[in-house]
Amino acid sequence: MAAQDVGSKAEEKATCVCPFCEQALDPSAPWCAPCKVEVRFCVSCKEPLPREATECPNCGAACKE
């Protein structure tokens, strides 16, 4: 794999993605700008959570309401 490909993969993984419309999220905003849906973030790993999540699908931490 070329060094350029590795860098692209790291950037992709580092970007938060809306679980509803799959657009890039601004983690400092409480909603997704493109689809206007409120987005909750995991208190442990800071990844966006699906609407009805009771635990984070990324790290398994319990979700706060």
mmJSON file of the N, C-alpha and C atoms, coordinates in Angstrom:
{"data_MODEL":{"atom_site":{
"group_PDB":["ATOM","ATOM","ATOM","ATOM","ATOM","ATOM","ATOM","ATOM","ATOM","ATOM","ATOM","ATOM","ATOM","ATOM","ATOM","ATOM","ATOM","ATOM","ATOM","ATOM","ATOM","ATOM","ATOM","ATOM","ATOM","ATOM","ATOM","ATOM","ATOM","ATOM","ATOM","ATOM","ATOM","ATOM","ATOM","ATOM","ATOM","ATOM","ATOM","ATOM","ATOM","ATOM","ATOM","ATOM","ATOM","ATOM","ATOM","ATOM","ATOM","ATOM","ATOM","ATOM","ATOM","ATOM","ATOM","ATOM","ATOM","ATOM","ATOM","ATOM","ATOM","ATOM","ATOM","ATOM","ATOM","ATOM","ATOM","ATOM","ATOM","ATOM","ATOM","ATOM","ATOM","ATOM","ATOM","ATOM","ATOM","ATOM","ATOM","ATOM","ATOM","ATOM","ATOM","ATOM","ATOM","ATOM","ATOM","ATOM","ATOM","ATOM","ATOM","ATOM","ATOM","ATOM","ATOM","ATOM","ATOM","ATOM","ATOM","ATOM","ATOM","ATOM","ATOM","ATOM","ATOM","ATOM","ATOM","ATOM","ATOM","ATOM","ATOM","ATOM","ATOM","ATOM","ATOM","ATOM","ATOM","ATOM","ATOM","ATOM","ATOM","ATOM","ATOM","ATOM","ATOM","ATOM","ATOM","ATOM","ATOM","ATOM","ATOM","ATOM","ATOM","ATOM","ATOM","ATOM","ATOM","ATOM","ATOM","ATOM","ATOM","ATOM","ATOM","ATOM","ATOM","ATOM","ATOM","ATOM","ATOM","ATOM","ATOM","ATOM","ATOM","ATOM","ATOM","ATOM","ATOM","ATOM","ATOM","ATOM","ATOM","ATOM","ATOM","ATOM","ATOM","ATOM","ATOM","ATOM","ATOM","ATOM","ATOM","ATOM","ATOM","ATOM","ATOM","ATOM","ATOM","ATOM","ATOM","ATOM","ATOM","ATOM","ATOM","ATOM","ATOM","ATOM","ATOM","ATOM","ATOM","ATOM","ATOM","ATOM","ATOM","ATOM","ATOM"],
"id":[1,2,3,4,5,6,7,8,9,10,11,12,13,14,15,16,17,18,19,20,21,22,23,24,25,26,27,28,29,30,31,32,33,34,35,36,37,38,39,40,41,42,43,44,45,46,47,48,49,50,51,52,53,54,55,56,57,58,59,60,61,62,63,64,65,66,67,68,69,70,71,72,73,74,75,76,77,78,79,80,81,82,83,84,85,86,87,88,89,90,91,92,93,94,95,96,97,98,99,100,101,102,103,104,105,106,107,108,109,110,111,112,113,114,115,116,117,118,119,120,121,122,123,124,125,126,127,128,129,130,131,132,133,134,135,136,137,138,139,140,141,142,143,144,145,146,147,148,149,150,151,152,153,154,155,156,157,158,159,160,161,162,163,164,165,166,167,168,169,170,171,172,173,174,175,176,177,178,179,180,181,182,183,184,185,186,187,188,189,190,191,192,193,194,195],
"type_symbol":["N","C","C","N","C","C","N","C","C","N","C","C","N","C","C","N","C","C","N","C","C","N","C","C","N","C","C","N","C","C","N","C","C","N","C","C","N","C","C","N","C","C","N","C","C","N","C","C","N","C","C","N","C","C","N","C","C","N","C","C","N","C","C","N","C","C","N","C","C","N","C","C","N","C","C","N","C","C","N","C","C","N","C","C","N","C","C","N","C","C","N","C","C","N","C","C","N","C","C","N","C","C","N","C","C","N","C","C","N","C","C","N","C","C","N","C","C","N","C","C","N","C","C","N","C","C","N","C","C","N","C","C","N","C","C","N","C","C","N","C","C","N","C","C","N","C","C","N","C","C","N","C","C","N","C","C","N","C","C","N","C","C","N","C","C","N","C","C","N","C","C","N","C","C","N","C","C","N","C","C","N","C","C","N","C","C","N","C","C","N","C","C","N","C","C"],
"label_atom_id":["N","CA","C","N","CA","C","N","CA","C","N","CA","C","N","CA","C","N","CA","C","N","CA","C","N","CA","C","N","CA","C","N","CA","C","N","CA","C","N","CA","C","N","CA","C","N","CA","C","N","CA","C","N","CA","C","N","CA","C","N","CA","C","N","CA","C","N","CA","C","N","CA","C","N","CA","C","N","CA","C","N","CA","C","N","CA","C","N","CA","C","N","CA","C","N","CA","C","N","CA","C","N","CA","C","N","CA","C","N","CA","C","N","CA","C","N","CA","C","N","CA","C","N","CA","C","N","CA","C","N","CA","C","N","CA","C","N","CA","C","N","CA","C","N","CA","C","N","CA","C","N","CA","C","N","CA","C","N","CA","C","N","CA","C","N","CA","C","N","CA","C","N","CA","C","N","CA","C","N","CA","C","N","CA","C","N","CA","C","N","CA","C","N","CA","C","N","CA","C","N","CA","C","N","CA","C","N","CA","C","N","CA","C","N","CA","C","N","CA","C","N","CA","C","N","CA","C"],
"label_alt_id":[null,null,null,null,null,null,null,null,null,null,null,null,null,null,null,null,null,null,null,null,null,null,null,null,null,null,null,null,null,null,null,null,null,null,null,null,null,null,null,null,null,null,null,null,null,null,null,null,null,null,null,null,null,null,null,null,null,null,null,null,null,null,null,null,null,null,null,null,null,null,null,null,null,null,null,null,null,null,null,null,null,null,null,null,null,null,null,null,null,null,null,null,null,null,null,null,null,null,null,null,null,null,null,null,null,null,null,null,null,null,null,null,null,null,null,null,null,null,null,null,null,null,null,null,null,null,null,null,null,null,null,null,null,null,null,null,null,null,null,null,null,null,null,null,null,null,null,null,null,null,null,null,null,null,null,null,null,null,null,null,null,null,null,null,null,null,null,null,null,null,null,null,null,null,null,null,null,null,null,null,null,null,null,null,null,null,null,null,null,null,null,null,null,null,null],
"label_comp_id":["MET","MET","MET","ALA","ALA","ALA","ALA","ALA","ALA","GLN","GLN","GLN","ASP","ASP","ASP","VAL","VAL","VAL","GLY","GLY","GLY","SER","SER","SER","LYS","LYS","LYS","ALA","ALA","ALA","GLU","GLU","GLU","GLU","GLU","GLU","LYS","LYS","LYS","ALA","ALA","ALA","THR","THR","THR","CYS","CYS","CYS","VAL","VAL","VAL","CYS","CYS","CYS","PRO","PRO","PRO","PHE","PHE","PHE","CYS","CYS","CYS","GLU","GLU","GLU","GLN","GLN","GLN","ALA","ALA","ALA","LEU","LEU","LEU","ASP","ASP","ASP","PRO","PRO","PRO","SER","SER","SER","ALA","ALA","ALA","PRO","PRO","PRO","TRP","TRP","TRP","CYS","CYS","CYS","ALA","ALA","ALA","PRO","PRO","PRO","CYS","CYS","CYS","LYS","LYS","LYS","VAL","VAL","VAL","GLU","GLU","GLU","VAL","VAL","VAL","ARG","ARG","ARG","PHE","PHE","PHE","CYS","CYS","CYS","VAL","VAL","VAL","SER","SER","SER","CYS","CYS","CYS","LYS","LYS","LYS","GLU","GLU","GLU","PRO","PRO","PRO","LEU","LEU","LEU","PRO","PRO","PRO","ARG","ARG","ARG","GLU","GLU","GLU","ALA","ALA","ALA","THR","THR","THR","GLU","GLU","GLU","CYS","CYS","CYS","PRO","PRO","PRO","ASN","ASN","ASN","CYS","CYS","CYS","GLY","GLY","GLY","ALA","ALA","ALA","ALA","ALA","ALA","CYS","CYS","CYS","LYS","LYS","LYS","GLU","GLU","GLU"],
"label_asym_id":["A","A","A","A","A","A","A","A","A","A","A","A","A","A","A","A","A","A","A","A","A","A","A","A","A","A","A","A","A","A","A","A","A","A","A","A","A","A","A","A","A","A","A","A","A","A","A","A","A","A","A","A","A","A","A","A","A","A","A","A","A","A","A","A","A","A","A","A","A","A","A","A","A","A","A","A","A","A","A","A","A","A","A","A","A","A","A","A","A","A","A","A","A","A","A","A","A","A","A","A","A","A","A","A","A","A","A","A","A","A","A","A","A","A","A","A","A","A","A","A","A","A","A","A","A","A","A","A","A","A","A","A","A","A","A","A","A","A","A","A","A","A","A","A","A","A","A","A","A","A","A","A","A","A","A","A","A","A","A","A","A","A","A","A","A","A","A","A","A","A","A","A","A","A","A","A","A","A","A","A","A","A","A","A","A","A","A","A","A","A","A","A","A","A","A"],
"label_entity_id":["1","1","1","1","1","1","1","1","1","1","1","1","1","1","1","1","1","1","1","1","1","1","1","1","1","1","1","1","1","1","1","1","1","1","1","1","1","1","1","1","1","1","1","1","1","1","1","1","1","1","1","1","1","1","1","1","1","1","1","1","1","1","1","1","1","1","1","1","1","1","1","1","1","1","1","1","1","1","1","1","1","1","1","1","1","1","1","1","1","1","1","1","1","1","1","1","1","1","1","1","1","1","1","1","1","1","1","1","1","1","1","1","1","1","1","1","1","1","1","1","1","1","1","1","1","1","1","1","1","1","1","1","1","1","1","1","1","1","1","1","1","1","1","1","1","1","1","1","1","1","1","1","1","1","1","1","1","1","1","1","1","1","1","1","1","1","1","1","1","1","1","1","1","1","1","1","1","1","1","1","1","1","1","1","1","1","1","1","1","1","1","1","1","1","1"],
"label_seq_id":[1,1,1,2,2,2,3,3,3,4,4,4,5,5,5,6,6,6,7,7,7,8,8,8,9,9,9,10,10,10,11,11,11,12,12,12,13,13,13,14,14,14,15,15,15,16,16,16,17,17,17,18,18,18,19,19,19,20,20,20,21,21,21,22,22,22,23,23,23,24,24,24,25,25,25,26,26,26,27,27,27,28,28,28,29,29,29,30,30,30,31,31,31,32,32,32,33,33,33,34,34,34,35,35,35,36,36,36,37,37,37,38,38,38,39,39,39,40,40,40,41,41,41,42,42,42,43,43,43,44,44,44,45,45,45,46,46,46,47,47,47,48,48,48,49,49,49,50,50,50,51,51,51,52,52,52,53,53,53,54,54,54,55,55,55,56,56,56,57,57,57,58,58,58,59,59,59,60,60,60,61,61,61,62,62,62,63,63,63,64,64,64,65,65,65],
"pdbx_PDB_ins_code":[null,null,null,null,null,null,null,null,null,null,null,null,null,null,null,null,null,null,null,null,null,null,null,null,null,null,null,null,null,null,null,null,null,null,null,null,null,null,null,null,null,null,null,null,null,null,null,null,null,null,null,null,null,null,null,null,null,null,null,null,null,null,null,null,null,null,null,null,null,null,null,null,null,null,null,null,null,null,null,null,null,null,null,null,null,null,null,null,null,null,null,null,null,null,null,null,null,null,null,null,null,null,null,null,null,null,null,null,null,null,null,null,null,null,null,null,null,null,null,null,null,null,null,null,null,null,null,null,null,null,null,null,null,null,null,null,null,null,null,null,null,null,null,null,null,null,null,null,null,null,null,null,null,null,null,null,null,null,null,null,null,null,null,null,null,null,null,null,null,null,null,null,null,null,null,null,null,null,null,null,null,null,null,null,null,null,null,null,null,null,null,null,null,null,null],
"Cartn_x":[0.847,0.0,0.893,0.597,1.398,1.18,2.166,2.08,0.88,0.583,-0.551,-1.857,-2.01,-3.202,-3.355,-2.273,-2.311,-2.794,-2.305,-2.73,-4.206,-4.714,-6.121,-6.989,-6.583,-7.333,-7.371,-6.278,-6.227,-7.157,-7.178,-8.071,-9.515,-9.854,-11.204,-11.669,-10.84,-11.19,-11.327,-10.554,-10.564,-11.798,-12.517,-13.672,-14.917,-15.653,-16.935,-17.962,-18.815,-19.82,-21.201,-22.15,-23.531,-24.091,-24.682,-25.237,-26.542,-27.075,-28.334,-28.157,-27.233,-27.045,-25.636,-24.748,-23.368,-22.507,-22.872,-22.047,-21.097,-20.012,-19.046,-19.712,-19.391,-19.949,-18.915,-19.401,-18.574,-18.848,-17.899,-18.144,-18.467,-18.219,-18.538,-19.995,-20.697,-22.102,-23.011,-24.14,-25.045,-25.983,-25.806,-26.649,-25.837,-26.412,-25.803,-26.277,-25.362,-25.732,-26.474,-26.034,-26.752,-28.178,-28.395,-29.735,-30.513,-29.908,-30.555,-31.075,-30.463,-30.863,-29.913,-30.484,-29.642,-28.85,-27.576,-26.702,-26.126,-26.266,-25.644,-24.287,-23.35,-22.011,-21.721,-20.981,-20.57,-19.689,-19.976,-19.166,-17.781,-17.631,-16.356,-15.45,-15.936,-15.076,-15.382,-16.432,-16.802,-17.305,-17.664,-18.232,-19.731,-20.32,-21.76,-22.535,-23.702,-24.516,-25.773,-26.203,-27.499,-28.618,-29.756,-30.87,-31.258,-31.54,-32.071,-31.01,-29.758,-28.671,-28.756,-28.575,-28.476,-27.027,-26.236,-24.794,-24.106,-22.882,-22.126,-21.74,-22.073,-21.681,-20.18,-19.474,-18.041,-17.244,-17.576,-16.769,-17.532,-18.879,-19.687,-20.062,-19.688,-20.03,-21.527,-22.084,-23.497,-23.756,-24.896,-25.265,-26.086,-25.763,-26.574,-27.734,-28.831,-30.014,-29.943],
"Cartn_y":[-1.174,0.0,1.237,2.2,3.412,4.283,5.11,5.995,6.934,7.363,8.253,7.553,6.279,5.513,5.365,5.141,4.992,6.289,7.431,8.725,8.971,8.599,8.775,7.931,6.708,5.818,6.378,6.935,7.502,8.71,9.562,10.713,10.272,9.251,8.726,8.267,7.516,6.973,8.083,9.15,10.23,11.117,11.079,11.916,11.304,12.096,11.651,11.725,10.714,10.635,10.53,11.272,11.228,9.82,9.21,7.873,7.85,9.017,9.089,9.39,10.336,10.693,10.4,9.982,9.607,10.741,11.98,13.134,13.42,14.118,14.469,15.367,15.112,15.883,16.815,17.907,18.776,18.326,17.647,17.112,18.175,19.446,20.497,20.939,20.54,20.904,19.775,20.118,19.074,18.502,18.883,18.375,18.228,17.505,17.325,18.463,19.256,20.398,19.977,18.946,18.584,18.06,17.204,16.611,17.193,18.091,18.822,17.919,16.764,15.837,16.002,16.002,16.065,14.768,14.881,13.712,13.62,12.438,12.186,11.545,11.837,11.273,10.435,9.364,8.497,9.297,9.181,9.903,9.285,8.039,7.344,7.554,7.209,7.272,8.454,9.217,10.432,10.17,8.93,8.611,8.92,9.273,9.518,8.224,8.365,7.21,7.121,5.916,5.758,6.269,6.643,7.239,6.469,5.208,4.413,3.614,3.979,3.214,3.257,2.102,2.025,1.778,1.356,1.242,1.604,2.066,2.505,1.299,1.327,0.213,0.176,1.276,1.343,0.783,1.197,0.787,-0.003,-0.049,-0.821,-0.089,1.182,1.95,2.208,2.258,2.57,4.007,4.238,5.579,6.285,7.551,8.389,8.962,9.133,9.752,11.245],
"Cartn_z":[0.0,0.0,0.0,-0.818,-0.913,0.315,0.643,1.803,1.695,0.48,0.262,0.635,0.294,0.625,2.127,2.826,4.279,4.915,4.456,4.975,4.739,3.572,3.255,4.176,4.443,5.331,6.744,7.227,8.568,8.674,7.637,7.632,7.632,6.818,6.751,8.121,8.816,10.114,11.151,11.037,12.013,11.89,10.786,10.562,11.186,11.995,12.528,11.406,11.344,10.286,10.915,10.391,10.872,10.673,11.716,11.565,10.765,10.41,9.681,8.195,7.874,6.456,5.959,6.854,6.548,6.003,6.329,5.98,7.144,6.881,7.933,8.964,10.248,11.352,11.946,12.498,13.329,14.761,15.416,16.756,17.809,17.522,18.48,18.374,17.312,17.128,17.618,18.235,18.732,17.663,16.416,15.343,14.062,13.123,11.808,10.916,10.404,9.565,8.293,7.549,6.322,6.556,7.565,7.728,8.912,9.683,10.78,11.904,12.104,13.154,14.339,15.551,16.744,16.839,17.103,17.173,18.586,19.192,20.497,20.249,21.132,21.026,22.253,22.079,23.175,24.135,25.439,26.426,26.563,26.152,26.285,25.079,23.877,22.686,21.763,22.08,21.328,19.913,19.593,18.28,18.285,17.124,17.07,17.336,17.989,18.352,17.497,17.16,16.493,17.414,16.856,17.612,18.861,18.735,19.836,20.582,20.455,21.073,22.598,23.218,24.673,25.074,24.097,24.294,22.988,23.088,21.921,21.061,19.767,18.89,18.627,18.916,18.685,19.858,21.099,22.252,23.306,23.206,24.145,25.42,25.553,26.743,26.807,28.017,28.203,27.78,27.124,26.656,27.711,27.93,28.821,28.025,28.681,28.039,28.132],
"occupancy":[1.0,1.0,1.0,1.0,1.0,1.0,1.0,1.0,1.0,1.0,1.0,1.0,1.0,1.0,1.0,1.0,1.0,1.0,1.0,1.0,1.0,1.0,1.0,1.0,1.0,1.0,1.0,1.0,1.0,1.0,1.0,1.0,1.0,1.0,1.0,1.0,1.0,1.0,1.0,1.0,1.0,1.0,1.0,1.0,1.0,1.0,1.0,1.0,1.0,1.0,1.0,1.0,1.0,1.0,1.0,1.0,1.0,1.0,1.0,1.0,1.0,1.0,1.0,1.0,1.0,1.0,1.0,1.0,1.0,1.0,1.0,1.0,1.0,1.0,1.0,1.0,1.0,1.0,1.0,1.0,1.0,1.0,1.0,1.0,1.0,1.0,1.0,1.0,1.0,1.0,1.0,1.0,1.0,1.0,1.0,1.0,1.0,1.0,1.0,1.0,1.0,1.0,1.0,1.0,1.0,1.0,1.0,1.0,1.0,1.0,1.0,1.0,1.0,1.0,1.0,1.0,1.0,1.0,1.0,1.0,1.0,1.0,1.0,1.0,1.0,1.0,1.0,1.0,1.0,1.0,1.0,1.0,1.0,1.0,1.0,1.0,1.0,1.0,1.0,1.0,1.0,1.0,1.0,1.0,1.0,1.0,1.0,1.0,1.0,1.0,1.0,1.0,1.0,1.0,1.0,1.0,1.0,1.0,1.0,1.0,1.0,1.0,1.0,1.0,1.0,1.0,1.0,1.0,1.0,1.0,1.0,1.0,1.0,1.0,1.0,1.0,1.0,1.0,1.0,1.0,1.0,1.0,1.0,1.0,1.0,1.0,1.0,1.0,1.0,1.0,1.0,1.0,1.0,1.0,1.0],
"B_iso_or_equiv":[0.0,0.0,0.0,0.0,0.0,0.0,0.0,0.0,0.0,0.0,0.0,0.0,0.0,0.0,0.0,0.0,0.0,0.0,0.0,0.0,0.0,0.0,0.0,0.0,0.0,0.0,0.0,0.0,0.0,0.0,0.0,0.0,0.0,0.0,0.0,0.0,0.0,0.0,0.0,0.0,0.0,0.0,0.0,0.0,0.0,0.0,0.0,0.0,0.0,0.0,0.0,0.0,0.0,0.0,0.0,0.0,0.0,0.0,0.0,0.0,0.0,0.0,0.0,0.0,0.0,0.0,0.0,0.0,0.0,0.0,0.0,0.0,0.0,0.0,0.0,0.0,0.0,0.0,0.0,0.0,0.0,0.0,0.0,0.0,0.0,0.0,0.0,0.0,0.0,0.0,0.0,0.0,0.0,0.0,0.0,0.0,0.0,0.0,0.0,0.0,0.0,0.0,0.0,0.0,0.0,0.0,0.0,0.0,0.0,0.0,0.0,0.0,0.0,0.0,0.0,0.0,0.0,0.0,0.0,0.0,0.0,0.0,0.0,0.0,0.0,0.0,0.0,0.0,0.0,0.0,0.0,0.0,0.0,0.0,0.0,0.0,0.0,0.0,0.0,0.0,0.0,0.0,0.0,0.0,0.0,0.0,0.0,0.0,0.0,0.0,0.0,0.0,0.0,0.0,0.0,0.0,0.0,0.0,0.0,0.0,0.0,0.0,0.0,0.0,0.0,0.0,0.0,0.0,0.0,0.0,0.0,0.0,0.0,0.0,0.0,0.0,0.0,0.0,0.0,0.0,0.0,0.0,0.0,0.0,0.0,0.0,0.0,0.0,0.0,0.0,0.0,0.0,0.0,0.0,0.0],
"pdbx_formal_charge":[null,null,null,null,null,null,null,null,null,null,null,null,null,null,null,null,null,null,null,null,null,null,null,null,null,null,null,null,null,null,null,null,null,null,null,null,null,null,null,null,null,null,null,null,null,null,null,null,null,null,null,null,null,null,null,null,null,null,null,null,null,null,null,null,null,null,null,null,null,null,null,null,null,null,null,null,null,null,null,null,null,null,null,null,null,null,null,null,null,null,null,null,null,null,null,null,null,null,null,null,null,null,null,null,null,null,null,null,null,null,null,null,null,null,null,null,null,null,null,null,null,null,null,null,null,null,null,null,null,null,null,null,null,null,null,null,null,null,null,null,null,null,null,null,null,null,null,null,null,null,null,null,null,null,null,null,null,null,null,null,null,null,null,null,null,null,null,null,null,null,null,null,null,null,null,null,null,null,null,null,null,null,null,null,null,null,null,null,null,null,null,null,null,null,null],
"auth_seq_id":[1,1,1,2,2,2,3,3,3,4,4,4,5,5,5,6,6,6,7,7,7,8,8,8,9,9,9,10,10,10,11,11,11,12,12,12,13,13,13,14,14,14,15,15,15,16,16,16,17,17,17,18,18,18,19,19,19,20,20,20,21,21,21,22,22,22,23,23,23,24,24,24,25,25,25,26,26,26,27,27,27,28,28,28,29,29,29,30,30,30,31,31,31,32,32,32,33,33,33,34,34,34,35,35,35,36,36,36,37,37,37,38,38,38,39,39,39,40,40,40,41,41,41,42,42,42,43,43,43,44,44,44,45,45,45,46,46,46,47,47,47,48,48,48,49,49,49,50,50,50,51,51,51,52,52,52,53,53,53,54,54,54,55,55,55,56,56,56,57,57,57,58,58,58,59,59,59,60,60,60,61,61,61,62,62,62,63,63,63,64,64,64,65,65,65],
"auth_comp_id":["MET","MET","MET","ALA","ALA","ALA","ALA","ALA","ALA","GLN","GLN","GLN","ASP","ASP","ASP","VAL","VAL","VAL","GLY","GLY","GLY","SER","SER","SER","LYS","LYS","LYS","ALA","ALA","ALA","GLU","GLU","GLU","GLU","GLU","GLU","LYS","LYS","LYS","ALA","ALA","ALA","THR","THR","THR","CYS","CYS","CYS","VAL","VAL","VAL","CYS","CYS","CYS","PRO","PRO","PRO","PHE","PHE","PHE","CYS","CYS","CYS","GLU","GLU","GLU","GLN","GLN","GLN","ALA","ALA","ALA","LEU","LEU","LEU","ASP","ASP","ASP","PRO","PRO","PRO","SER","SER","SER","ALA","ALA","ALA","PRO","PRO","PRO","TRP","TRP","TRP","CYS","CYS","CYS","ALA","ALA","ALA","PRO","PRO","PRO","CYS","CYS","CYS","LYS","LYS","LYS","VAL","VAL","VAL","GLU","GLU","GLU","VAL","VAL","VAL","ARG","ARG","ARG","PHE","PHE","PHE","CYS","CYS","CYS","VAL","VAL","VAL","SER","SER","SER","CYS","CYS","CYS","LYS","LYS","LYS","GLU","GLU","GLU","PRO","PRO","PRO","LEU","LEU","LEU","PRO","PRO","PRO","ARG","ARG","ARG","GLU","GLU","GLU","ALA","ALA","ALA","THR","THR","THR","GLU","GLU","GLU","CYS","CYS","CYS","PRO","PRO","PRO","ASN","ASN","ASN","CYS","CYS","CYS","GLY","GLY","GLY","ALA","ALA","ALA","ALA","ALA","ALA","CYS","CYS","CYS","LYS","LYS","LYS","GLU","GLU","GLU"],
"auth_asym_id":["A","A","A","A","A","A","A","A","A","A","A","A","A","A","A","A","A","A","A","A","A","A","A","A","A","A","A","A","A","A","A","A","A","A","A","A","A","A","A","A","A","A","A","A","A","A","A","A","A","A","A","A","A","A","A","A","A","A","A","A","A","A","A","A","A","A","A","A","A","A","A","A","A","A","A","A","A","A","A","A","A","A","A","A","A","A","A","A","A","A","A","A","A","A","A","A","A","A","A","A","A","A","A","A","A","A","A","A","A","A","A","A","A","A","A","A","A","A","A","A","A","A","A","A","A","A","A","A","A","A","A","A","A","A","A","A","A","A","A","A","A","A","A","A","A","A","A","A","A","A","A","A","A","A","A","A","A","A","A","A","A","A","A","A","A","A","A","A","A","A","A","A","A","A","A","A","A","A","A","A","A","A","A","A","A","A","A","A","A","A","A","A","A","A","A"],
"auth_atom_id":["N","CA","C","N","CA","C","N","CA","C","N","CA","C","N","CA","C","N","CA","C","N","CA","C","N","CA","C","N","CA","C","N","CA","C","N","CA","C","N","CA","C","N","CA","C","N","CA","C","N","CA","C","N","CA","C","N","CA","C","N","CA","C","N","CA","C","N","CA","C","N","CA","C","N","CA","C","N","CA","C","N","CA","C","N","CA","C","N","CA","C","N","CA","C","N","CA","C","N","CA","C","N","CA","C","N","CA","C","N","CA","C","N","CA","C","N","CA","C","N","CA","C","N","CA","C","N","CA","C","N","CA","C","N","CA","C","N","CA","C","N","CA","C","N","CA","C","N","CA","C","N","CA","C","N","CA","C","N","CA","C","N","CA","C","N","CA","C","N","CA","C","N","CA","C","N","CA","C","N","CA","C","N","CA","C","N","CA","C","N","CA","C","N","CA","C","N","CA","C","N","CA","C","N","CA","C","N","CA","C","N","CA","C","N","CA","C","N","CA","C","N","CA","C","N","CA","C"],
"pdbx_PDB_model_num":[1,1,1,1,1,1,1,1,1,1,1,1,1,1,1,1,1,1,1,1,1,1,1,1,1,1,1,1,1,1,1,1,1,1,1,1,1,1,1,1,1,1,1,1,1,1,1,1,1,1,1,1,1,1,1,1,1,1,1,1,1,1,1,1,1,1,1,1,1,1,1,1,1,1,1,1,1,1,1,1,1,1,1,1,1,1,1,1,1,1,1,1,1,1,1,1,1,1,1,1,1,1,1,1,1,1,1,1,1,1,1,1,1,1,1,1,1,1,1,1,1,1,1,1,1,1,1,1,1,1,1,1,1,1,1,1,1,1,1,1,1,1,1,1,1,1,1,1,1,1,1,1,1,1,1,1,1,1,1,1,1,1,1,1,1,1,1,1,1,1,1,1,1,1,1,1,1,1,1,1,1,1,1,1,1,1,1,1,1,1,1,1,1,1,1]
}}}
